[in-house]
Every structure is written in C-alpha cells, then in structure tokens.
Amino acid sequence: LDASIVFSFDRTGYRRHAKGFEPEDLDVDLSGRTCLVTGASSGLGVEVARELAARGATVHMLCRDVGKGEAVRDTIRGARGELVVAPIDLSDFESIRRYVETHAPARVDVLVHNAGVLPATRATTVDGLELTAATNLVGPFLLTHLLWSRLRSDARVVHVSSGGMYSQKLDVQTLFDPPEPFDGVVAYARTKRAQVVLTELLHERSTLRVSAMHPGWADTPGVQSSLPRFRRVTKAILRTPAEGADTIVWLAASPAAAHPKGRFYFDRAPRPTHLSRRTEESAAEREALWRALCVRIGLDPAASFR
C-alpha cells in the first residue's frame, strides 16, 4: 500500500499502479469455463460479468432481483460467452440451497463472492442472523460449501472485501451480534475483516485456489446509496466500477493469479492484511471464526474441505 490511503485507494492510485500491470495477464481465452458472480446486477459485479464473458466464459449472474439482472444482461455488449441470470439471496439459506439444487451448473471454474450489503439499521434475517453478517459472510460460506462437489480441482474462489476491513480486528462476538447503537459501516467493515480471515482459513483447510481483494474507492451504486456523505466528499477522485473490478477479473482469469495462496490483493498485488498490530487476531480467534461459521450452516467444524 502507498503511504497515503487517499492517494492509493482513489483513481490516481489505480492509474499509478496500473502502469505496472502486465497487459498480457488478461489476454486470455476463457471459452469452456463456467464462472459464477454474485451481486452481478450492479456495480463491480456487472463489470466482472462483462469482462469474463468478453473473454469467452459462460457467466452465471447471480442476483436477488432476476428482472434487474436480465435488464443489465441485455445491456452488456461484446460478450463471446453466454450470460445466464439466476436468482439467489445470500441472506437466506433456503434461497441459497434452492439455487444450488435448481440452477447451479454441474461444473464451476470460478466463484466470485461479490454481493454485499451495508444496511443503515439493524435487521435480522429469516434464519435469525444479523443481515450484514448473513449476506457478506455466512451466506457466501454456505454457497461455497454447497458447491463443493461442483468446484473443479483448480477452481478459483474470490472474496470481494473492502479497504474498510483495515479498521477492524476480528471479534466473533460483535461480528454476529453488533452492539447498540448499531453502526452499519462498522458492521460492514467487521464482515470484510472476517472475509479476509476466512480466505486464509479456506486456503489452509482446502484445495481451493482462494483469494480476497479490495477494489479501492469505486463509484458504485452501493457507495452512492449507503455512503452518500463519503461520496459527496470523494466523488471527484473515486475509481470507476471497471477500475474497481480489474483485480477481481485478474484473480478470476489470469494465469498470473493461478496460485493466490489465500492472500489479500489490491491492484493485482498481494498486500498486508494489517496496517497496525492492534488489529491482528490470535490463532484462537481464527479458530473461533471457523467454528462459528460451521455451526451456523450446520457443518461439523472438524469436517474436511479437501
């Protein structure tokens, strides 16, 4: 990371870092590959779907609102691969199971966990979980688990995290039961920290080629609706959705990213997961996260993902 977050996470940071990108890294043919992208009806998800399909992949656009997803699909031009829209709500376990049982392809080469929420007020899901943790963390973990037999041996799984995770230390208690008064921004950042730790745990406990990344400050509909004050101040320097999505596409498609080893990426390079020792978690805290996630999806914590 640059010394200044402002001039690293913004568009000037992207353009400076992009000077070091290898153009051939994304000169790839994804024909015959099947990619799943959650949250594919807006923002970064649209750009990821667009770029993967442009390279020949069959892309399944997983969306809560199928009508919106189909409308977005119809605007995507230049796709060499097929674009398939399917319904899923990552906050609802039954919706996730129904997707896998009725819509999921038989083989998955890439799974991009992009969907996320940053609610202004506390909400509880039908499964009794706090909405932010359910959507951003538990639901994606369940989806990965249910797709296990369909993920190829060299399948890539990408978690879209956030630079906001740098502000938070892993705390399993507050992760699943945020204190009052509820702060949606903090709850969101906690889930993003947990995503990064989960990525490392999945690398340790499975054969998945799993990675996490953060897109920098991108001008997406999510930022516009959830962080209006932040956007008013930073609008002139925000990245485009395509710039924010670049590293997701790189991790999903490039031979240069074939062995991510559970690391955390920003602008196509592995980055430190902590800027301060105060946010570092212990081995016991990491194990507590794993156990908590397994318990919530009904999985034996000792079960192997290999």
C-alpha positions as protocol buffer text, in pm:
chain_id: "A"
residue {
  index: 1
  type: LEU
  ca { x: 0 y: 0 z: 0 }
}
residue {
  index: 2
  type: ASP
  ca { x: 108 y: 355 z: -59 }
}
residue {
  index: 3
  type: ALA
  ca { x: 187 y: 564 z: 247 }
}
residue {
  index: 4
  type: SER
  ca { x: -134 y: 758 z: 192 }
}
residue {
  index: 5
  type: ILE
  ca { x: -460 y: 564 z: 172 }
}
residue {
  index: 6
  type: VAL
  ca { x: -631 y: 857 z: -1 }
}
residue {
  index: 7
  type: PHE
  ca { x: -386 y: 854 z: -289 }
}
residue {
  index: 8
  type: SER
  ca { x: -376 y: 474 z: -303 }
}
residue {
  index: 9
  type: PHE
  ca { x: -745 y: 379 z: -288 }
}
residue {
  index: 10
  type: ASP
  ca { x: -862 y: 655 z: -526 }
}
residue {
  index: 11
  type: ARG
  ca { x: -842 y: 674 z: -905 }
}
residue {
  index: 12
  type: THR
  ca { x: -495 y: 831 z: -903 }
}
residue {
  index: 13
  type: GLY
  ca { x: -372 y: 529 z: -708 }
}
residue {
  index: 14
  type: TYR
  ca { x: -525 y: 291 z: -960 }
}
residue {
  index: 15
  type: ARG
  ca { x: -375 y: 472 z: -1256 }
}
residue {
  index: 16
  type: ARG
  ca { x: -35 y: 484 z: -1091 }
}
residue {
  index: 17
  type: HIS
  ca { x: -46 y: 115 z: -1003 }
}
residue {
  index: 18
  type: ALA
  ca { x: -181 y: 21 z: -1347 }
}
residue {
  index: 19
  type: LYS
  ca { x: 142 y: 140 z: -1506 }
}
residue {
  index: 20
  type: GLY
  ca { x: 300 y: -173 z: -1361 }
}
residue {
  index: 21
  type: PHE
  ca { x: 33 y: -414 z: -1488 }
}
residue {
  index: 22
  type: GLU
  ca { x: 136 y: -671 z: -1750 }
}
residue {
  index: 23
  type: PRO
  ca { x: -102 y: -626 z: -2048 }
}
residue {
  index: 24
  type: GLU
  ca { x: -80 y: -994 z: -2141 }
}
residue {
  index: 25
  type: ASP
  ca { x: -208 y: -1100 z: -1797 }
}
residue {
  index: 26
  type: LEU
  ca { x: -567 y: -1068 z: -1916 }
}
residue {
  index: 27
  type: ASP
  ca { x: -506 y: -1169 z: -2276 }
}
residue {
  index: 28
  type: VAL
  ca { x: -680 y: -1499 z: -2204 }
}
residue {
  index: 29
  type: ASP
  ca { x: -943 y: -1721 z: -2366 }
}
residue {
  index: 30
  type: LEU
  ca { x: -1198 y: -1845 z: -2112 }
}
residue {
  index: 31
  type: SER
  ca { x: -1402 y: -2050 z: -2359 }
}
residue {
  index: 32
  type: GLY
  ca { x: -1534 y: -2360 z: -2186 }
}
residue {
  index: 33
  type: ARG
  ca { x: -1503 y: -2203 z: -1840 }
}
residue {
  index: 34
  type: THR
  ca { x: -1806 y: -2150 z: -1616 }
}
residue {
  index: 35
  type: CYS
  ca { x: -1798 y: -1853 z: -1381 }
}
residue {
  index: 36
  type: LEU
  ca { x: -2045 y: -1760 z: -1106 }
}
residue {
  index: 37
  type: VAL
  ca { x: -2064 y: -1395 z: -996 }
}
residue {
  index: 38
  type: THR
  ca { x: -2288 y: -1292 z: -707 }
}
residue {
  index: 39
  type: GLY
  ca { x: -2428 y: -941 z: -693 }
}
residue {
  index: 40
  type: ALA
  ca { x: -2398 y: -923 z: -1070 }
}
residue {
  index: 41
  type: SER
  ca { x: -2682 y: -679 z: -1139 }
}
residue {
  index: 42
  type: SER
  ca { x: -2493 y: -361 z: -1047 }
}
residue {
  index: 43
  type: GLY
  ca { x: -2158 y: -202 z: -976 }
}
residue {
  index: 44
  type: LEU
  ca { x: -1850 y: -420 z: -967 }
}
residue {
  index: 45
  type: GLY
  ca { x: -2048 y: -736 z: -1039 }
}
residue {
  index: 46
  type: VAL
  ca { x: -2166 y: -607 z: -1376 }
}
residue {
  index: 47
  type: GLU
  ca { x: -1810 y: -522 z: -1477 }
}
residue {
  index: 48
  type: VAL
  ca { x: -1680 y: -863 z: -1369 }
}
residue {
  index: 49
  type: ALA
  ca { x: -1955 y: -1042 z: -1564 }
}
residue {
  index: 50
  type: ARG
  ca { x: -1887 y: -824 z: -1867 }
}
residue {
  index: 51
  type: GLU
  ca { x: -1511 y: -885 z: -1868 }
}
residue {
  index: 52
  type: LEU
  ca { x: -1532 y: -1260 z: -1811 }
}
residue {
  index: 53
  type: ALA
  ca { x: -1797 y: -1304 z: -2082 }
}
residue {
  index: 54
  type: ALA
  ca { x: -1591 y: -1090 z: -2320 }
}
residue {
  index: 55
  type: ARG
  ca { x: -1315 y: -1349 z: -2285 }
}
residue {
  index: 56
  type: GLY
  ca { x: -1549 y: -1635 z: -2372 }
}
residue {
  index: 57
  type: ALA
  ca { x: -1660 y: -1763 z: -2031 }
}
residue {
  index: 58
  type: THR
  ca { x: -2015 y: -1872 z: -1958 }
}
residue {
  index: 59
  type: VAL
  ca { x: -2107 y: -1635 z: -1677 }
}
residue {
  index: 60
  type: HIS
  ca { x: -2389 y: -1700 z: -1433 }
}
residue {
  index: 61
  type: MET
  ca { x: -2510 y: -1368 z: -1297 }
}
residue {
  index: 62
  type: LEU
  ca { x: -2649 y: -1444 z: -950 }
}
residue {
  index: 63
  type: CYS
  ca { x: -2893 y: -1173 z: -840 }
}
residue {
  index: 64
  type: ARG
  ca { x: -3166 y: -1115 z: -583 }
}
residue {
  index: 65
  type: ASP
  ca { x: -3376 y: -938 z: -848 }
}
residue {
  index: 66
  type: VAL
  ca { x: -3387 y: -1150 z: -1164 }
}
residue {
  index: 67
  type: GLY
  ca { x: -3571 y: -883 z: -1361 }
}
residue {
  index: 68
  type: LYS
  ca { x: -3299 y: -631 z: -1285 }
}
residue {
  index: 69
  type: GLY
  ca { x: -3033 y: -886 z: -1368 }
}
residue {
  index: 70
  type: GLU
  ca { x: -3190 y: -964 z: -1703 }
}
residue {
  index: 71
  type: ALA
  ca { x: -3218 y: -595 z: -1786 }
}
residue {
  index: 72
  type: VAL
  ca { x: -2849 y: -549 z: -1706 }
}
residue {
  index: 73
  type: ARG
  ca { x: -2755 y: -859 z: -1905 }
}
residue {
  index: 74
  type: ASP
  ca { x: -2929 y: -717 z: -2210 }
}
residue {
  index: 75
  type: THR
  ca { x: -2710 y: -405 z: -2193 }
}
residue {
  index: 76
  type: ILE
  ca { x: -2383 y: -599 z: -2199 }
}
residue {
  index: 77
  type: ARG
  ca { x: -2222 y: -581 z: -2540 }
}
residue {
  index: 78
  type: GLY
  ca { x: -1934 y: -777 z: -2685 }
}
residue {
  index: 79
  type: ALA
  ca { x: -1989 y: -1095 z: -2485 }
}
residue {
  index: 80
  type: ARG
  ca { x: -1837 y: -1401 z: -2650 }
}
residue {
  index: 81
  type: GLY
  ca { x: -1965 y: -1627 z: -2376 }
}
residue {
  index: 82
  type: GLU
  ca { x: -2321 y: -1687 z: -2259 }
}
residue {
  index: 83
  type: LEU
  ca { x: -2469 y: -1475 z: -1980 }
}
residue {
  index: 84
  type: VAL
  ca { x: -2716 y: -1662 z: -1757 }
}
residue {
  index: 85
  type: VAL
  ca { x: -2921 y: -1486 z: -1488 }
}
residue {
  index: 86
  type: ALA
  ca { x: -3026 y: -1685 z: -1181 }
}
residue {
  index: 87
  type: PRO
  ca { x: -3199 y: -1592 z: -853 }
}
residue {
  index: 88
  type: ILE
  ca { x: -3025 y: -1602 z: -516 }
}
residue {
  index: 89
  type: ASP
  ca { x: -3049 y: -1413 z: -189 }
}
residue {
  index: 90
  type: LEU
  ca { x: -2728 y: -1459 z: 9 }
}
residue {
  index: 91
  type: SER
  ca { x: -2903 y: -1360 z: 331 }
}
residue {
  index: 92
  type: ASP
  ca { x: -3149 y: -1651 z: 303 }
}
residue {
  index: 93
  type: PHE
  ca { x: -3022 y: -2008 z: 349 }
}
residue {
  index: 94
  type: GLU
  ca { x: -3324 y: -2158 z: 173 }
}
residue {
  index: 95
  type: SER
  ca { x: -3268 y: -1933 z: -129 }
}
residue {
  index: 96
  type: ILE
  ca { x: -2905 y: -2045 z: -145 }
}
residue {
  index: 97
  type: ARG
  ca { x: -2997 y: -2412 z: -125 }
}
residue {
  index: 98
  type: ARG
  ca { x: -3270 y: -2368 z: -385 }
}
residue {
  index: 99
  type: TYR
  ca { x: -3023 y: -2203 z: -622 }
}
residue {
  index: 100
  type: VAL
  ca { x: -2777 y: -2490 z: -590 }
}
residue {
  index: 101
  type: GLU
  ca { x: -3048 y: -2754 z: -631 }
}
residue {
  index: 102
  type: THR
  ca { x: -3227 y: -2599 z: -929 }
}
residue {
  index: 103
  type: HIS
  ca { x: -2999 y: -2352 z: -1108 }
}
residue {
  index: 104
  type: ALA
  ca { x: -2632 y: -2419 z: -1037 }
}
residue {
  index: 105
  type: PRO
  ca { x: -2423 y: -2560 z: -1324 }
}
residue {
  index: 106
  type: ALA
  ca { x: -2272 y: -2906 z: -1293 }
}
residue {
  index: 107
  type: ARG
  ca { x: -1920 y: -2767 z: -1301 }
}
residue {
  index: 108
  type: VAL
  ca { x: -1781 y: -2440 z: -1166 }
}
residue {
  index: 109
  type: ASP
  ca { x: -1442 y: -2297 z: -1259 }
}
residue {
  index: 110
  type: VAL
  ca { x: -1470 y: -1958 z: -1090 }
}
residue {
  index: 111
  type: LEU
  ca { x: -1683 y: -1836 z: -798 }
}
residue {
  index: 112
  type: VAL
  ca { x: -1677 y: -1463 z: -726 }
}
residue {
  index: 113
  type: HIS
  ca { x: -1833 y: -1362 z: -395 }
}
residue {
  index: 114
  type: ASN
  ca { x: -1916 y: -1002 z: -481 }
}
residue {
  index: 115
  type: ALA
  ca { x: -2264 y: -948 z: -331 }
}
residue {
  index: 116
  type: GLY
  ca { x: -2274 y: -741 z: -15 }
}
residue {
  index: 117
  type: VAL
  ca { x: -2489 y: -511 z: 194 }
}
residue {
  index: 118
  type: LEU
  ca { x: -2426 y: -212 z: 419 }
}
residue {
  index: 119
  type: PRO
  ca { x: -2758 y: -150 z: 597 }
}
residue {
  index: 120
  type: ALA
  ca { x: -2825 y: 173 z: 784 }
}
residue {
  index: 121
  type: THR
  ca { x: -3026 y: -2 z: 1054 }
}
residue {
  index: 122
  type: ARG
  ca { x: -3005 y: -338 z: 1222 }
}
residue {
  index: 123
  type: ALA
  ca { x: -3209 y: -615 z: 1060 }
}
residue {
  index: 124
  type: THR
  ca { x: -3250 y: -985 z: 1127 }
}
residue {
  index: 125
  type: THR
  ca { x: -3282 y: -1247 z: 854 }
}
residue {
  index: 126
  type: VAL
  ca { x: -3533 y: -1531 z: 835 }
}
residue {
  index: 127
  type: ASP
  ca { x: -3255 y: -1755 z: 968 }
}
residue {
  index: 128
  type: GLY
  ca { x: -3213 y: -1536 z: 1276 }
}
residue {
  index: 129
  type: LEU
  ca { x: -2881 y: -1379 z: 1176 }
}
residue {
  index: 130
  type: GLU
  ca { x: -2786 y: -1013 z: 1161 }
}
residue {
  index: 131
  type: LEU
  ca { x: -2829 y: -911 z: 796 }
}
residue {
  index: 132
  type: THR
  ca { x: -2476 y: -784 z: 730 }
}
residue {
  index: 133
  type: ALA
  ca { x: -2305 y: -1096 z: 863 }
}
residue {
  index: 134
  type: ALA
  ca { x: -2554 y: -1323 z: 688 }
}
residue {
  index: 135
  type: THR
  ca { x: -2518 y: -1163 z: 344 }
}
residue {
  index: 136
  type: ASN
  ca { x: -2149 y: -1079 z: 341 }
}
residue {
  index: 137
  type: LEU
  ca { x: -2008 y: -1380 z: 523 }
}
residue {
  index: 138
  type: VAL
  ca { x: -2228 y: -1672 z: 627 }
}
residue {
  index: 139
  type: GLY
  ca { x: -2428 y: -1695 z: 303 }
}
residue {
  index: 140
  type: PRO
  ca { x: -2117 y: -1700 z: 81 }
}
residue {
  index: 141
  type: PHE
  ca { x: -1960 y: -1964 z: 307 }
}
residue {
  index: 142
  type: LEU
  ca { x: -2271 y: -2179 z: 273 }
}
residue {
  index: 143
  type: LEU
  ca { x: -2272 y: -2132 z: -105 }
}
residue {
  index: 144
  type: THR
  ca { x: -1908 y: -2238 z: -129 }
}
residue {
  index: 145
  type: HIS
  ca { x: -1982 y: -2544 z: 83 }
}
residue {
  index: 146
  type: LEU
  ca { x: -2287 y: -2648 z: -121 }
}
residue {
  index: 147
  type: LEU
  ca { x: -2096 y: -2605 z: -448 }
}
residue {
  index: 148
  type: TRP
  ca { x: -1803 y: -2808 z: -322 }
}
residue {
  index: 149
  type: SER
  ca { x: -1865 y: -3114 z: -540 }
}
residue {
  index: 150
  type: ARG
  ca { x: -1907 y: -2890 z: -848 }
}
residue {
  index: 151
  type: LEU
  ca { x: -1593 y: -2683 z: -799 }
}
residue {
  index: 152
  type: ARG
  ca { x: -1316 y: -2816 z: -1019 }
}
residue {
  index: 153
  type: SER
  ca { x: -984 y: -2910 z: -863 }
}
residue {
  index: 154
  type: ASP
  ca { x: -832 y: -2590 z: -999 }
}
residue {
  index: 155
  type: ALA
  ca { x: -1137 y: -2372 z: -932 }
}
residue {
  index: 156
  type: ARG
  ca { x: -1081 y: -2016 z: -818 }
}
residue {
  index: 157
  type: VAL
  ca { x: -1283 y: -1853 z: -541 }
}
residue {
  index: 158
  type: VAL
  ca { x: -1256 y: -1476 z: -499 }
}
residue {
  index: 159
  type: HIS
  ca { x: -1390 y: -1285 z: -199 }
}
residue {
  index: 160
  type: VAL
  ca { x: -1451 y: -915 z: -266 }
}
residue {
  index: 161
  type: SER
  ca { x: -1358 y: -746 z: 59 }
}
residue {
  index: 162
  type: SER
  ca { x: -1305 y: -377 z: 136 }
}
residue {
  index: 163
  type: GLY
  ca { x: -1029 y: -147 z: 250 }
}
residue {
  index: 164
  type: GLY
  ca { x: -1258 y: -71 z: 541 }
}
residue {
  index: 165
  type: MET
  ca { x: -1152 y: -402 z: 693 }
}
residue {
  index: 166
  type: TYR
  ca { x: -822 y: -241 z: 792 }
}
residue {
  index: 167
  type: SER
  ca { x: -1007 y: -50 z: 1065 }
}
residue {
  index: 168
  type: GLN
  ca { x: -1135 y: -363 z: 1240 }
}
residue {
  index: 169
  type: LYS
  ca { x: -998 y: -650 z: 1446 }
}
residue {
  index: 170
  type: LEU
  ca { x: -1165 y: -990 z: 1420 }
}
residue {
  index: 171
  type: ASP
  ca { x: -1414 y: -1022 z: 1706 }
}
residue {
  index: 172
  type: VAL
  ca { x: -1653 y: -1311 z: 1659 }
}
residue {
  index: 173
  type: GLN
  ca { x: -1895 y: -1193 z: 1927 }
}
residue {
  index: 174
  type: THR
  ca { x: -1954 y: -846 z: 1780 }
}
residue {
  index: 175
  type: LEU
  ca { x: -1932 y: -984 z: 1426 }
}
residue {
  index: 176
  type: PHE
  ca { x: -2253 y: -1182 z: 1473 }
}
residue {
  index: 177
  type: ASP
  ca { x: -2413 y: -964 z: 1740 }
}
residue {
  index: 178
  type: PRO
  ca { x: -2322 y: -598 z: 1674 }
}
residue {
  index: 179
  type: PRO
  ca { x: -2358 y: -377 z: 1982 }
}
residue {
  index: 180
  type: GLU
  ca { x: -2611 y: -98 z: 2009 }
}
residue {
  index: 181
  type: PRO
  ca { x: -2633 y: 164 z: 1883 }
}
residue {
  index: 182
  type: PHE
  ca { x: -2597 y: -20 z: 1553 }
}
residue {
  index: 183
  type: ASP
  ca { x: -2335 y: 124 z: 1318 }
}
residue {
  index: 184
  type: GLY
  ca { x: -2376 y: -18 z: 968 }
}
residue {
  index: 185
  type: VAL
  ca { x: -2036 y: 100 z: 847 }
}
residue {
  index: 186
  type: VAL
  ca { x: -1858 y: -72 z: 1137 }
}
residue {
  index: 187
  type: ALA
  ca { x: -2067 y: -389 z: 1099 }
}
residue {
  index: 188
  type: TYR
  ca { x: -1980 y: -396 z: 728 }
}
residue {
  index: 189
  type: ALA
  ca { x: -1608 y: -350 z: 799 }
}
residue {
  index: 190
  type: ARG
  ca { x: -1616 y: -631 z: 1054 }
}
residue {
  index: 191
  type: THR
  ca { x: -1759 y: -871 z: 796 }
}
residue {
  index: 192
  type: LYS
  ca { x: -1494 y: -763 z: 549 }
}
residue {
  index: 193
  type: ARG
  ca { x: -1218 y: -837 z: 801 }
}
residue {
  index: 194
  type: ALA
  ca { x: -1377 y: -1177 z: 861 }
}
residue {
  index: 195
  type: GLN
  ca { x: -1385 y: -1245 z: 485 }
}
residue {
  index: 196
  type: VAL
  ca { x: -1010 y: -1199 z: 469 }
}
residue {
  index: 197
  type: VAL
  ca { x: -951 y: -1433 z: 763 }
}
residue {
  index: 198
  type: LEU
  ca { x: -1192 y: -1688 z: 613 }
}
residue {
  index: 199
  type: THR
  ca { x: -998 y: -1674 z: 286 }
}
residue {
  index: 200
  type: GLU
  ca { x: -680 y: -1765 z: 471 }
}
residue {
  index: 201
  type: LEU
  ca { x: -858 y: -2044 z: 659 }
}
residue {
  index: 202
  type: LEU
  ca { x: -1001 y: -2191 z: 339 }
}
residue {
  index: 203
  type: HIS
  ca { x: -653 y: -2191 z: 187 }
}
residue {
  index: 204
  type: GLU
  ca { x: -522 y: -2379 z: 490 }
}
residue {
  index: 205
  type: ARG
  ca { x: -810 y: -2628 z: 505 }
}
residue {
  index: 206
  type: SER
  ca { x: -898 y: -2694 z: 141 }
}
residue {
  index: 207
  type: THR
  ca { x: -754 y: -2734 z: -206 }
}
residue {
  index: 208
  type: LEU
  ca { x: -933 y: -2424 z: -335 }
}
residue {
  index: 209
  type: ARG
  ca { x: -739 y: -2153 z: -514 }
}
residue {
  index: 210
  type: VAL
  ca { x: -890 y: -1889 z: -293 }
}
residue {
  index: 211
  type: SER
  ca { x: -814 y: -1519 z: -268 }
}
residue {
  index: 212
  type: ALA
  ca { x: -953 y: -1196 z: -127 }
}
residue {
  index: 213
  type: MET
  ca { x: -919 y: -846 z: -263 }
}
residue {
  index: 214
  type: HIS
  ca { x: -1036 y: -493 z: -216 }
}
residue {
  index: 215
  type: PRO
  ca { x: -1135 y: -267 z: -504 }
}
residue {
  index: 216
  type: GLY
  ca { x: -1033 y: 68 z: -362 }
}
residue {
  index: 217
  type: TRP
  ca { x: -1283 y: 350 z: -358 }
}
residue {
  index: 218
  type: ALA
  ca { x: -1510 y: 285 z: -657 }
}
residue {
  index: 219
  type: ASP
  ca { x: -1816 y: 486 z: -756 }
}
residue {
  index: 220
  type: THR
  ca { x: -2073 y: 208 z: -738 }
}
residue {
  index: 221
  type: PRO
  ca { x: -2447 y: 217 z: -666 }
}
residue {
  index: 222
  type: GLY
  ca { x: -2368 y: 63 z: -328 }
}
residue {
  index: 223
  type: VAL
  ca { x: -2143 y: 353 z: -233 }
}
residue {
  index: 224
  type: GLN
  ca { x: -2395 y: 602 z: -368 }
}
residue {
  index: 225
  type: SER
  ca { x: -2681 y: 462 z: -159 }
}
residue {
  index: 226
  type: SER
  ca { x: -2500 y: 350 z: 156 }
}
residue {
  index: 227
  type: LEU
  ca { x: -2228 y: 616 z: 190 }
}
residue {
  index: 228
  type: PRO
  ca { x: -2377 y: 936 z: 44 }
}
residue {
  index: 229
  type: ARG
  ca { x: -2168 y: 1172 z: 259 }
}
residue {
  index: 230
  type: PHE
  ca { x: -1847 y: 991 z: 174 }
}
residue {
  index: 231
  type: ARG
  ca { x: -1935 y: 1005 z: -194 }
}
residue {
  index: 232
  type: ARG
  ca { x: -2010 y: 1378 z: -184 }
}
residue {
  index: 233
  type: VAL
  ca { x: -1662 y: 1443 z: -47 }
}
residue {
  index: 234
  type: THR
  ca { x: -1474 y: 1195 z: -269 }
}
residue {
  index: 235
  type: LYS
  ca { x: -1678 y: 1188 z: -591 }
}
residue {
  index: 236
  type: ALA
  ca { x: -1410 y: 1365 z: -793 }
}
residue {
  index: 237
  type: ILE
  ca { x: -1147 y: 1104 z: -707 }
}
residue {
  index: 238
  type: LEU
  ca { x: -1346 y: 779 z: -697 }
}
residue {
  index: 239
  type: ARG
  ca { x: -1246 y: 495 z: -925 }
}
residue {
  index: 240
  type: THR
  ca { x: -1480 y: 380 z: -1199 }
}
residue {
  index: 241
  type: PRO
  ca { x: -1655 y: 46 z: -1142 }
}
residue {
  index: 242
  type: ALA
  ca { x: -1434 y: -104 z: -1415 }
}
residue {
  index: 243
  type: GLU
  ca { x: -1120 y: 11 z: -1234 }
}
residue {
  index: 244
  type: GLY
  ca { x: -1251 y: -128 z: -907 }
}
residue {
  index: 245
  type: ALA
  ca { x: -1333 y: -461 z: -1073 }
}
residue {
  index: 246
  type: ASP
  ca { x: -999 y: -503 z: -1250 }
}
residue {
  index: 247
  type: THR
  ca { x: -830 y: -707 z: -979 }
}
residue {
  index: 248
  type: ILE
  ca { x: -1136 y: -931 z: -941 }
}
residue {
  index: 249
  type: VAL
  ca { x: -1117 y: -1016 z: -1311 }
}
residue {
  index: 250
  type: TRP
  ca { x: -741 y: -1067 z: -1285 }
}
residue {
  index: 251
  type: LEU
  ca { x: -779 y: -1306 z: -991 }
}
residue {
  index: 252
  type: ALA
  ca { x: -1059 y: -1493 z: -1168 }
}
residue {
  index: 253
  type: ALA
  ca { x: -895 y: -1525 z: -1507 }
}
residue {
  index: 254
  type: SER
  ca { x: -524 y: -1456 z: -1531 }
}
residue {
  index: 255
  type: PRO
  ca { x: -257 y: -1729 z: -1537 }
}
residue {
  index: 256
  type: ALA
  ca { x: -51 y: -1486 z: -1330 }
}
residue {
  index: 257
  type: ALA
  ca { x: -304 y: -1528 z: -1047 }
}
residue {
  index: 258
  type: ALA
  ca { x: -330 y: -1907 z: -1066 }
}
residue {
  index: 259
  type: HIS
  ca { x: -182 y: -1965 z: -720 }
}
residue {
  index: 260
  type: PRO
  ca { x: -309 y: -1689 z: -488 }
}
residue {
  index: 261
  type: LYS
  ca { x: -246 y: -1894 z: -170 }
}
residue {
  index: 262
  type: GLY
  ca { x: -523 y: -1730 z: 30 }
}
residue {
  index: 263
  type: ARG
  ca { x: -367 y: -1387 z: 8 }
}
residue {
  index: 264
  type: PHE
  ca { x: -527 y: -1043 z: 6 }
}
residue {
  index: 265
  type: TYR
  ca { x: -486 y: -843 z: -316 }
}
residue {
  index: 266
  type: PHE
  ca { x: -517 y: -481 z: -418 }
}
residue {
  index: 267
  type: ASP
  ca { x: -443 y: -360 z: -770 }
}
residue {
  index: 268
  type: ARG
  ca { x: -310 y: -700 z: -881 }
}
residue {
  index: 269
  type: ALA
  ca { x: -57 y: -736 z: -600 }
}
residue {
  index: 270
  type: PRO
  ca { x: -66 y: -915 z: -263 }
}
residue {
  index: 271
  type: ARG
  ca { x: -92 y: -669 z: 24 }
}
residue {
  index: 272
  type: PRO
  ca { x: -56 y: -682 z: 401 }
}
residue {
  index: 273
  type: THR
  ca { x: -375 y: -767 z: 586 }
}
residue {
  index: 274
  type: HIS
  ca { x: -298 y: -537 z: 879 }
}
residue {
  index: 275
  type: LEU
  ca { x: -174 y: -179 z: 896 }
}
residue {
  index: 276
  type: SER
  ca { x: -144 y: -195 z: 1275 }
}
residue {
  index: 277
  type: ARG
  ca { x: -70 y: -474 z: 1520 }
}
residue {
  index: 278
  type: ARG
  ca { x: -379 y: -377 z: 1716 }
}
residue {
  index: 279
  type: THR
  ca { x: -599 y: -543 z: 1451 }
}
residue {
  index: 280
  type: GLU
  ca { x: -412 y: -875 z: 1448 }
}
residue {
  index: 281
  type: GLU
  ca { x: -610 y: -1177 z: 1563 }
}
residue {
  index: 282
  type: SER
  ca { x: -488 y: -1480 z: 1755 }
}
residue {
  index: 283
  type: ALA
  ca { x: -499 y: -1841 z: 1639 }
}
residue {
  index: 284
  type: ALA
  ca { x: -779 y: -1899 z: 1888 }
}
residue {
  index: 285
  type: GLU
  ca { x: -982 y: -1615 z: 1739 }
}
residue {
  index: 286
  type: ARG
  ca { x: -933 y: -1756 z: 1390 }
}
residue {
  index: 287
  type: GLU
  ca { x: -1048 y: -2097 z: 1508 }
}
residue {
  index: 288
  type: ALA
  ca { x: -1349 y: -1935 z: 1677 }
}
residue {
  index: 289
  type: LEU
  ca { x: -1450 y: -1778 z: 1345 }
}
residue {
  index: 290
  type: TRP
  ca { x: -1426 y: -2113 z: 1166 }
}
residue {
  index: 291
  type: ARG
  ca { x: -1632 y: -2288 z: 1431 }
}
residue {
  index: 292
  type: ALA
  ca { x: -1894 y: -2012 z: 1436 }
}
residue {
  index: 293
  type: LEU
  ca { x: -1937 y: -2023 z: 1059 }
}
residue {
  index: 294
  type: CYS
  ca { x: -1958 y: -2402 z: 1051 }
}
residue {
  index: 295
  type: VAL
  ca { x: -2215 y: -2411 z: 1331 }
}
residue {
  index: 296
  type: ARG
  ca { x: -2433 y: -2154 z: 1154 }
}
residue {
  index: 297
  type: ILE
  ca { x: -2451 y: -2356 z: 833 }
}
residue {
  index: 298
  type: GLY
  ca { x: -2482 y: -2692 z: 1007 }
}
residue {
  index: 299
  type: LEU
  ca { x: -2134 y: -2819 z: 921 }
}
residue {
  index: 300
  type: ASP
  ca { x: -1908 y: -3015 z: 1154 }
}
residue {
  index: 301
  type: PRO
  ca { x: -1611 y: -2781 z: 1224 }
}
residue {
  index: 302
  type: ALA
  ca { x: -1381 y: -3083 z: 1201 }
}
residue {
  index: 303
  type: ALA
  ca { x: -1507 y: -3175 z: 854 }
}
residue {
  index: 304
  type: SER
  ca { x: -1252 y: -3154 z: 576 }
}
residue {
  index: 305
  type: PHE
  ca { x: -1293 y: -2929 z: 273 }
}
residue {
  index: 306
  type: ARG
  ca { x: -1030 y: -3131 z: 89 }
}
